[in-house]
Amino acid sequence: MVDIVFILNLIDSVMYYPVLIIVMAIAGLYFTIRTRGVQIRLFEESLRIIKEPPEDDSDVSSLQAMLVSTASRVGTGNIIGVSTAICLGGPGACFWMWVMCIIGAASAFTESTLAQIYKRKDSEGHAYGGPAYYIEEALHKHKLAMLFCIFLIATYAVGFNLLCSYNLQSTFMDYYFYHPTYTPIIIGALLAIFTAYCLFGGGSRIIRITSTVVPLMGVSYVMICLMVIIYNIQNVPAMFLLIFQDAFDFHSILGGVAGSCMVYGIKRGLYSNEAGVGSAPNASASANVSHPAKQGLAQTLSVYIDTLLLCTANALMCLSTGVARDAVVSGAPYVQNAISTVLGPSGPIFITVAMVLFAFTTLIGNLYYIDNALIFLNNKKVPSERFMNMFYVFATLIVFVGAIIPMDAAWAMADITMGGMTLINLPCCVMLAKVAVDCLKDYEKQKKAGQTPVFKADSIGLNTDEIDFWK
């Protein structure tokens, strides 16, 4: 296992530095320049758009599609990912998460707008789509689209669920009953059983309950973070000084780039908000809007909610307390130590409950997220029941394995599979940037004329034979 972990970490390090960091930065800056900073310039318009109801009650609204993608983003990464970045990379990781969030929001706009333009129509008239469809329809690269789907399945069925399962069991490490050999096996087995129960059709009630409770838990978590920050308000000025000093300590960064605050901030920020990864467009394509740019604008908000709100609240809570941070407490223990300074013994319990809810909905959401990819790989047909049952058994085993593997292996697998998706999706978005930019210009032109923007494909010179909608 040690050799495998070493190889995974080596691949992870090379993939993110220099390859992925350069690709993400260049793509994000390119989209920001081409759209004239759409993620900042039209922020107020984004807020207005999510209030618009769908034309038909049975359709998916911009807000609903945005909430679906936000739900997939919000999870254990907001708690554990931020903690890991700070403990292993340093406080400056917060700054680099903010930078990549703002730049990445332009990537999120582009990919979601493209998903809307090239979305497909099923037999009942409902919309579906994602990167695989705009790669195939607009770039005519069927094999590349299939490769993207393979990486998507590897990311959401394997990488993310391995990590999610590990993160959940790690929250129990500080409890007196935790045994490093037996506890992960017990937690992994219980989590796998509940996952299988839901996947095989018996957990609809559990899913309904958790889908209601998790948003409330998310709001509660932010409120608790604010309470801890206010309690330590005297430490806030020094905390921000520490973040910026560490973020611009280029001597330290250049001395060990792969383990620097910059790389950890970018990696964990990407894992948390998934901007440019190509996951959110699968949800964006399902929205019924009058203009594709509307959904692109809505998705920029999802990135902000995830990183600027939830991740930042967690990071500032931990740093404001001044508790020790190092590799030993990396992950859940660091967060639990921080919150216990104010809430006492009930603090770690709150974190554990939040992690259980976040992890469970993330596990189930990740597996339902891959339906589009499986259909695409099966010649646009729903796979057989037998195949799906076999796949669910495999997915359940992955959940169990995730609880018992080393932390480095879990993070590396998630980083590598997610990186593969991003390295396919972002260059394709760059090649199709003109389509998204022309779409945005069409939207702004209609708004300036006092019209309600309605998109027609031929208005920006698109071949209507390549699309199902917008004719």
FENLINFEN-V865512 format. One line per field, one symbol per residue. ss: DSSP state (H for helix, E for strand, - for the rest). psi: psi as a letter, one per 30 degrees, with the letter a starting at -180 (. if undefined). burial: b if it has 24 or more other ideal C-beta (glycine too) atoms within 12 Angstrom, else e. A space follows every 10 residues. Layout:
# FENLINFEN-V865512
ss: ???
psi: ???
burial: ???
This chain:
# FENLINFEN-V865512
ss: -HHHHHHHHH HHHHHHHHHH HHHHHHHHHH HHHH---HHH H-HHHHHHH- ---------E -HHHHHHHHH HHH--HHHHH HHHHHHHHH- --HHHHHHHH HHHHHHHHHH HHHHHHH--E E-----EE-- HHHHHHHHH- -HHHHHHHHH HHHHHHHHHH HHHHHHHHHH ---------- --HHHHHHHH HHHHHHHHH- ---HHHHHHH HHHHHHHHHH HHHHHHHHHH H-HHHHHHHH HHHHHHH--H HHHHH-HHH- HHHHHHHHHH HHH------H HHHH--E--- -HHHHHHHHH HHHHHHHHHH HHHHHHHHHH H-----HHH- -HHHHHHHHH HHH-HHHHHH HHHHHHHHHH HHHHHHHHH- HHHHHHH--- ----HHHHHH HHHHHHHHHH HHHH--HHHH HHHHHHHHHH HHHHHHHHHH H-HHHHHHHH HHHHHHHH-- ------HHHH ---HHH---- -
psi: eeeeeeeeee eeeeeejfde eeeeeeeeee eeeeghhefe egeeeeeeef fkllekfflk leeeeeeeee efekbfefee eeeeeeeeel ffeeefeeef eeefeeeeee eeeeeeegll kafgglklaa eeefeeeefh ieeeeeeeee eeeeeffdee eeeeeeeeff ffefkffkkf eeeeeeeeee eeeeeeeeeg ffgeeeeeee feeeeeeeee eeeeeeeeee ehfffeeeee eeeeeeegif eeeffieegl eeeeeeefee eefgjfegee feeeffkjlf kefeeeeefe eeeeeeefde eeeeeeeeef fglkkafegk beeeeeeeff fefbffeeee eeeeeeeeee eeeeeeeffg eeeeeefhhg kklleeeeee eeeeeeeeee eefflleeee eeeeeeeeee eefeeeeeee fgeeeeeeee eeeeeeeegg ljkkkkeffg gkjffflelg .
burial: eeeeeeebbe bbbebbbeeb bebbbbbbbb bbebbeebbe ebeebbeebb ebebeeeeeb bbbbbbbbbb bbbbbbbbbb bbbbbbbbbb bbbbbbbbbb bbbbbbbbbb bbbbbbbbbb eeeeeebbbb bbbbbbbbbe eeebbbbbbb bbbbbbbbbb bbbbbbbbbb bbbbeeeeee eebbeebbbb bbebbbebbe eebeebbeeb beebeebbee bbebbbbbbe ebeebeeebe ebbeebbebe eebeeeebbb bbbbbbbbbb bbbbbbbbbb bbbbbbbbbb bbbbbbbbbb bbbbbbbbbb bbbbbbbbbb bebebeeebb bbbbbbbbbb bbeeeebbeb bbbbbbbbbb bbbbbbbbbb bbbbbbbeeb eeeeeeeeee bbebbbbbbb bbbbbbbbbb bbbbbbbbbb bbbbbbbbbb ebbbbbbbbb bbbbeeeeee eebebebeeb ebeeebbbbb e
